């Protein structure tokens, strides 16, 4: 229901005078009216028209009012919302009112009807319907932003695993390279679990300084440390009754790992500086781009925590292992960015798909999404290869001269090509660290480390 168009009210009552009176009252307030003398006729009108509220008499010929109420609750309307029903009756009892409410009636009015009571009930029902429609639209938008896309064999296998693990209470460890969509996978698990109505809370363990990670996860009491001017709930508490995603858990300090282990074992935690035991009920989904088994062997990750987290391991494949999914993802991202920027829908030239499918995507889905966003913004009605960034215009670049690296070890080869690739991307983005890190699909701190490790410097 838009703010410009009037709401449509359906009146179902076998008394002609009641229908005529309600028509005069409601049309005088600007509403559109439909009316029917039986439940059968009313349900037929509901199939033909978009209705925003129903006034339903309980005493009807043929299908009775209570049965009609049940069917109205199942009727499909745009936005996947239920049409609010206001029950009216000249012989109503408390029992009728209770039963109607249990069946989903929004309100119950007794005859003779009072004009003001009718208008107030209708306004309230329409307000509730509008809110439910808006919430439904927001949920669709959010679901669209976090939709997992892929018809490849590896993705279909992953979807099948999600279907099995999501409804359970099993902890999940998601592994995969940066930019592969580990957060989308965690959200899919949450949205298909018994905790879907609870919160989904994500924390990037790599982005929080080691000295603050415990405060972020478990909270702190006032005065627990310098700067703790008030009590703060930790993310474990915030996620109570829902899912907590511990992203990049391989970067968590050993001290914080010990407290996470305790919370997983007992469901108990203490705020920093506090003595009170706090009980939490949280499903933890962890994610990492590291080899945690190797981290355990190196003494950088607790073995007992690793086994606690790794109940159900899920692997998020890199884009190069599911290159068949690129066209579908391109179509999705183009539509998303056109809508986001208020553009008319754009088409994609076939040559673009060929060019994108021929690239290895070291930054994975995150890198592809950045490329498509740029192309949508910079293109006209049709996206062509000329709208792609320079590094994808391979026709204008010489091929990789493998002979240059003939005498190198595999490790040295990887380092040399990574150094050249990072330098190329830095130059493309005028050495803007944030944009370059986004294009590479890595964190800014990680890019800074690589620049320092390779001794990269900007040419004057």
QUINOR-V975736 format. One record per backbone hydrogen bond with DSSP energy under -1.0 kcal/mol. CO is the residue of the C=O (numbers start at 1). NH is the residue of the N-H. Records with the same first field share a line. If there is no record, write none. Layout:
# QUINOR-V975736
CO = NH / NH
This chain:
# QUINOR-V975736
7 = 32
8 = 52 / 53
9 = 34
10 = 55
11 = 36
12 = 57
15 = 19
16 = 20
17 = 21
18 = 22
19 = 23
20 = 24
21 = 25
22 = 26
23 = 27
24 = 28
26 = 31
27 = 30
32 = 9
34 = 11
36 = 13
38 = 42
39 = 43
40 = 44
41 = 45
42 = 46
43 = 47
45 = 49
53 = 10
54 = 86
55 = 12
56 = 88
58 = 65
64 = 68
65 = 69
66 = 70
67 = 71
68 = 72
69 = 73
77 = 80
84 = 54
85 = 106 / 107
86 = 56
87 = 109
88 = 58
89 = 111
93 = 97
94 = 98
95 = 99
96 = 100
97 = 101
98 = 102
99 = 103
100 = 105
101 = 104
107 = 87
109 = 89
114 = 118
115 = 119
116 = 120
117 = 121
118 = 122
119 = 123
120 = 124
121 = 125
122 = 126
123 = 127
124 = 128
125 = 129
126 = 130
127 = 131
128 = 132
129 = 133
130 = 134
131 = 135
132 = 136
133 = 137
134 = 138
135 = 139
136 = 140
137 = 141
138 = 142
139 = 143
140 = 144
141 = 145
142 = 146
144 = 147
152 = 156
153 = 157
154 = 158
155 = 159
156 = 160
157 = 161
158 = 162
159 = 163
160 = 164
161 = 165
162 = 166
165 = 168
171 = 312
172 = 286
173 = 314
174 = 288
175 = 316
177 = 180
179 = 366
181 = 185
182 = 186
183 = 187
184 = 188
185 = 189
186 = 190
187 = 191
188 = 192
190 = 193
193 = 196
195 = 198
199 = 243
201 = 245
203 = 247
204 = 207
209 = 212 / 213
212 = 216
213 = 217
214 = 218
215 = 219
216 = 235
217 = 236
219 = 272
220 = 232
221 = 224
225 = 228
227 = 229
228 = 223
232 = 220
234 = 238
235 = 239
237 = 240
239 = 242
242 = 283
243 = 201
244 = 285
245 = 203 / 247
246 = 287
247 = 205
248 = 251
249 = 252
253 = 257
254 = 258
255 = 259
256 = 260
257 = 261
258 = 262
259 = 263
260 = 264
261 = 265
262 = 266
263 = 267
267 = 280
269 = 278
271 = 274
272 = 221
278 = 269
281 = 241
283 = 244
285 = 246
286 = 174
287 = 249
288 = 176
290 = 292
291 = 295
292 = 296
293 = 297
294 = 298
295 = 300
296 = 299
302 = 306
303 = 307
304 = 308
305 = 309
306 = 310
309 = 311
312 = 173
314 = 175
318 = 321
319 = 322
322 = 325
323 = 326
325 = 329
326 = 330
327 = 331
328 = 332
329 = 333
330 = 334
331 = 335
332 = 336
333 = 337
334 = 338
335 = 339
336 = 340
337 = 341
338 = 343
347 = 383
349 = 352
350 = 354
351 = 355
352 = 356
353 = 357
356 = 359
361 = 364
363 = 367
364 = 368
365 = 369
366 = 370
367 = 371
368 = 372
369 = 373
370 = 374
371 = 375
372 = 376
373 = 377
374 = 378
375 = 379
381 = 347
383 = 349
384 = 387
385 = 388
389 = 392
390 = 393
392 = 394
393 = 396
394 = 397
400 = 402
401 = 404
402 = 405
403 = 406
405 = 408
409 = 413
410 = 414
411 = 415
412 = 416
413 = 417
414 = 418
415 = 419
416 = 420
417 = 421
418 = 422
419 = 423
420 = 424
421 = 425
422 = 426
423 = 427
424 = 428
425 = 429
426 = 431
427 = 430
429 = 432
432 = 436
433 = 437
434 = 438
435 = 439
436 = 440
437 = 441 / 442
443 = 447
444 = 448
445 = 449
446 = 450
447 = 451
448 = 452
449 = 453
450 = 454
451 = 456
